[in-house]
Amino acid sequence: MRDESILELISNLGGSNIYHIKCEKRSYTREFTFHDHEFGQFLFPLDGSLEIQTKWQEINLNSDYCFYIPPRLGHNYRSMDRNEFLILDIPMQFLPEDTNEMYIRLDKQWTSIRYLLLEEEQSHENLSSLENLTRYVTNKLQTSKPPSIEYIHKHYKETIRLETLAKIENYHPVYYSSWFKKKTGKSPKAYLSELRFNEAKHLLRSTDWSISEISEELRFENSSSFTRWFVNSAGISPLKYRILHNG
């Protein structure tokens, strides 16, 4: 890692903790470097890409995503091209408890956050505004949906393979299942089933679609398989549910 900051010098001498928020631009070399640190870190690509390896994850971080590295997560990193990254180092006292790594698509909100952080990095004038912005960013760690969960919400009516979800997060499928349960409190299968079940109830209450049409909308093979699934989930048939909630 090529970094002229005092922070990196301290880190190389064995200190890996910080007590003040640090927002700055950094570049990385072609050689793999391994370390961890006692603070959280956001990486926002500005130019080029960065290879990052953790125990369960391998990603190529480019301008479409940002990446959060929690405290004490060992990781390898290198860049094979000309690169520049905006880095936000966050002391422990600003972080929620038990954060884990997060691979985040740069939607409009996160792109705006990157822009505001760039403004702070260039001005170096108002430490309180950087602190307020950092608190906003760390709060989003608890409210943002990782890309694979966003994918589930967009495609829950379709057949979704565990391997597809794991690939989106660049996780091994075995680790992805435990990561997902820690994130949501449910297995991927249960989470997906709940989304489909809620949509089924919504369609039964708010439309006059036939059971066959609802079954087709939710991608069941036929109305019989949909009815069996709904009974297992709700304890009553779709038709009885509609009568009870539209009566």
N, C-alpha and C positions, 0 to 999 in steps of 0.2 A: 504494500500500500504506500503510495507517495502522498504524504500529508505534512504540510509545513506547520501545522498547528501545535501549540504547546500541549494540547490534550494528547495527541498521538505520541509525542515525545515522552510524556509521563507514562502512557500505556506501555511503550516499549521498555521502560525501566521497571515495569512490574506493577504499576498502579493502574487499576482498571475501574476505578470509581470516579464519579464526578459529582459536584454539588451545585453546579449552575447549568442552566440550559445552554446548549451550544448549537448554533445554526450557521453552517458554512458550506462552501463548495469544496469538494475533494475529488481527486483522481486516483486511479488504481493501476497497478502494474500487471504485467503478463504472468508473473509468478504467483502460484497459489500461496496464500497466507492463511494460517489458522489461528483463531483466537476466540475468546469470549470476553464479556465485560459486565460490570455490575450496574449497568444502566440500560434503558431501552433506546433503540435507535431506528429512525425512519430513513429510508433511502429513496430519494426521488430522482430518477434518471433525467438528466438534461441533455446529454450527448453520449452516444455509444450504449453499450450494454455491460452487464456484470454477471458473471457466473457465480452462483452461491450454492454451496452444498452444506446441508445439515445431515444429521443421522438418517432422517427419513425423507429428505427432500432435495431435489436438484432443480434449480430454476435458472433461466437466462433472463435476467431482469432488464426489460427495455422500456421505452418511453410510454408504453401503454399501461404500465403498472407501477405501483410503489410497493415497498416491502418493509414490514416492521419486524425487527429482531428483538426479542425480549431479553431481559437480563439473564446471564449465565447460559445462554444457548451457544454452544460451540459451533463454529461455522468456518468453512473454507471460502475464499473468494479470490477472484482475479478478473481482469478484463483483457480481452484479446484485441481490442481496437482503441482508437482515440476516444477518451471518455471524460465526462464530468458529471458529478452527482451533487445534488443538494442534500446535505445530511443534517438531521435534527437529532441531537443527543439529549436524552431526557433522564434526569436524575430520578432515583427510585421514589422520592417523596411526591413526585408528580404523577406516578403511575397507579392505575388500579391494581389490586392484588391479582397475582397469578395470570398475568397476560401470557399469551403464547404467540408464536410467529403468525403473521398474517400477510398473505399475498393479495393485494388489493388492486382492482381495476380502477384506473384513473377516469372516473365519470366526471360530470360537471362539478360536483362538490369537491372532489379530491383535486381536480385540476385547479380549482379556485384556491384551495388550501396551498397548493404548491406555489401559485403565484404570490399569495400573501407572504409565505415564508421567504420567497425570493426578495420581496420588498424589504422584509425585516433584515435579511442577510446583507443587503446592500446599504441599508441606512445606518445600522449600528447606533441608533439614537435612543430608542424607547424600549428599555428592557421590560417594562410592565406590559407593553402591548405584545411582546414576544411570549411572555409568560401566559397572558390571557389566550393567545392563539394556541399555545402548547396545551393548555388545559382543554381547549375545544377539541384539539386533535386526539388527545388521550381519551376523551369522552366518546369519540367516534369509534375507538377500538371496541367499545362495549355495544355499540349500536349498529355498526356496519355489518352487512352480510358478506362473507367471503364469496368469491366467484362461483364456487360449486353450489353453494346454497342459493345464490341468485339464479343459477342455471335450473335448479330443481323447481323454483317458483315459476319459471317461465315454461318449463317443459314437463310439469308433473302429470299431465294427461297422457304423456307418452311413456313407452318403456325406457327406463333409464338403468344402465348397468353401473355397478359399483366401480368398475374399472374406469368408466368414463368420468365419473366424479373425481376419483383419485387423480386421474391424469390432469384435470383442470387445476388442481392444487399442487400438482407435481409431487404427490405423496405415493408411497407404496400402498396398495389397496388394504393390506392388513393394518397398517398404521392409520390409514384414513378412517376406518370404522371407529377406532377408539378416539381419534381426534374429533370426529363428528359428534360422537356421544358426549364428549366433554364440552363441546361447543353448544349443543342444543338440548342435551338431556335425553335424547332419543337416538335410536339406531337410524341409519339412512332409510331402511325399509319402513320403519314405523313413522318417520317424519313424512315420507312420501305418501303413505297410506292416509295419514291425517289430513294432508292437503286435499287429496282426492275425496275423502269422506266429507270434508267441509264444503267442497264444491258441489258434491252430490246433494247435500242437504239444501244448499242455496238454490240449486236448480229446481228441486222438488217444491220449495216454498215459493219461489218467485216467478216460475214459468208454468205454462200449461203443456210443456213437452211431455210426450209419452215416455214410459219407462224405457222403451226401445231407443228413443232419440237420446235420452240422457246417457244410456249405456254406450251408445255410439260416440257421443261427445267425449266421454271419459275413456274411450279406447278399449272397452271390454269386448270380448269376442262375441258375446250375445247378451240379451237381456237376462237370461237365466243365470249366467255367471255373475252379472252385476247384482242381481237380486240376492244370490247366495252370499256374496261379499258384503252387501249392505246389511243383511240380517246378522251376519257375524259381527259387524261393527256396531250396529244400533240396537240389536235385539228385537227389531220389528221389521216388517217388509217395507220397501220404498212406498208402496201404495198406502199402507197404514200410516206411515210417517207423514205423507202428504195430507191425508184426511185430518190427522190430529193437529197439524200446524196450519192448515188453511180453513179449518172449521170456524 
